[in-house]
Amino acid sequence: MSSNVSQSYPAGSEPEHRRAAAVAAALAANEGLAATLAEMALPLPEPVPADHGAPPAWWIWVCPNPKDEARGRLHVAGYARERHALVTVCDTCGRTYLR
């Protein structure tokens, strides 16, 4: 079993408006991040409520970057173009990860 197995499990969830705000803030704070995301990710579709009427929600994860002392959170930023995965962006260090 790998030593970072806990990174595979989400740390929680967030509503669509918080996810969008966190990604927008990360894009504004990190030069070149928008170009990186455009290259590696397809945009997310417009959110729709679940069958039971609950608002859309997305998983969040703890950033695995050892230099990120604040232990930022990874927010979903799109779908990976080349793999079957979500592209996430850290709200503190600006790194991207596949989940």
C-alpha positions as CSV (number, residue, x, y, z in Angstrom):
1,M,0.0,0.0,0.0
2,S,1.4,3.4,-0.9
3,S,2.3,5.9,1.8
4,N,0.0,8.6,0.4
5,V,-3.1,6.5,0.3
6,S,-4.9,9.1,2.4
7,Q,-4.5,11.6,-0.4
8,S,-6.9,9.4,-2.5
9,Y,-9.8,10.2,-0.2
10,P,-11.6,13.5,-0.3
11,A,-11.3,15.9,2.6
12,G,-14.9,17.1,2.2
13,S,-17.1,18.7,-0.3
14,E,-18.1,22.2,-1.3
15,P,-21.0,23.8,-3.2
16,E,-20.5,25.0,-6.8
17,H,-20.3,28.7,-5.9
18,R,-17.4,28.1,-3.5
19,R,-15.6,25.8,-6.0
20,A,-15.9,28.4,-8.7
21,A,-14.7,31.2,-6.4
22,A,-11.7,29.2,-5.2
23,V,-10.6,28.3,-8.8
24,A,-11.0,31.9,-9.9
25,A,-8.9,33.1,-7.0
26,A,-6.2,30.6,-7.7
27,L,-6.2,31.7,-11.4
28,A,-5.9,35.3,-10.4
29,A,-3.0,34.6,-7.9
30,N,-0.9,32.4,-10.1
31,E,0.5,33.7,-13.4
32,G,0.3,31.1,-16.2
33,L,-2.1,28.8,-14.4
34,A,-5.0,29.7,-16.7
35,A,-2.9,28.7,-19.7
36,T,-1.9,25.4,-18.0
37,L,-5.5,24.6,-17.2
38,A,-6.7,25.4,-20.8
39,E,-4.0,23.0,-22.1
40,M,-4.7,20.1,-19.8
41,A,-8.4,20.3,-18.9
42,L,-11.8,20.5,-20.6
43,P,-14.2,22.9,-18.9
44,L,-16.8,21.7,-16.5
45,P,-20.4,21.6,-17.8
46,E,-23.0,24.0,-16.3
47,P,-24.0,22.6,-12.9
48,V,-27.5,21.2,-12.5
49,P,-29.3,20.2,-9.2
50,A,-29.3,16.5,-8.3
51,D,-32.4,14.4,-8.8
52,H,-33.5,15.0,-5.2
53,G,-33.1,18.8,-5.6
54,A,-29.8,19.2,-3.7
55,P,-27.5,21.9,-5.1
56,P,-24.4,20.7,-7.0
57,A,-21.4,19.9,-4.9
58,W,-17.8,18.9,-5.6
59,W,-15.2,17.0,-3.6
60,I,-12.1,18.7,-2.2
61,W,-8.8,17.2,-1.3
62,V,-5.8,18.3,0.9
63,C,-2.8,19.5,-1.2
64,P,0.0,16.9,-1.2
65,N,2.7,19.4,-1.9
66,P,5.2,19.2,1.0
67,K,6.2,22.8,0.5
68,D,2.6,24.0,1.0
69,E,2.8,24.7,4.7
70,A,-0.7,26.0,4.8
71,R,-1.9,22.7,3.5
72,G,-4.2,24.2,0.8
73,R,-7.2,22.5,-0.7
74,L,-7.5,21.0,-4.2
75,H,-10.6,22.3,-6.0
76,V,-12.0,20.7,-9.2
77,A,-11.1,22.9,-12.2
78,G,-12.0,20.6,-15.2
79,Y,-11.9,17.2,-16.8
80,A,-8.5,15.9,-17.9
81,R,-8.1,15.9,-21.7
82,E,-5.8,12.8,-21.8
83,R,-6.9,10.7,-18.9
84,H,-10.1,9.7,-17.2
85,A,-9.6,12.1,-14.2
86,L,-10.5,15.4,-12.7
87,V,-8.0,18.3,-12.9
88,T,-7.7,20.0,-9.6
89,V,-5.9,23.2,-8.6
90,C,-4.5,24.1,-5.1
91,D,-5.9,27.3,-3.6
92,T,-2.6,28.2,-1.9
93,C,0.4,26.9,-4.1
94,G,-1.4,27.0,-7.5
95,R,-0.2,23.5,-8.5
96,T,-2.4,21.2,-10.6
97,Y,-3.1,17.6,-9.8
98,L,-5.2,14.8,-11.3
99,R,-7.7,13.1,-9.1
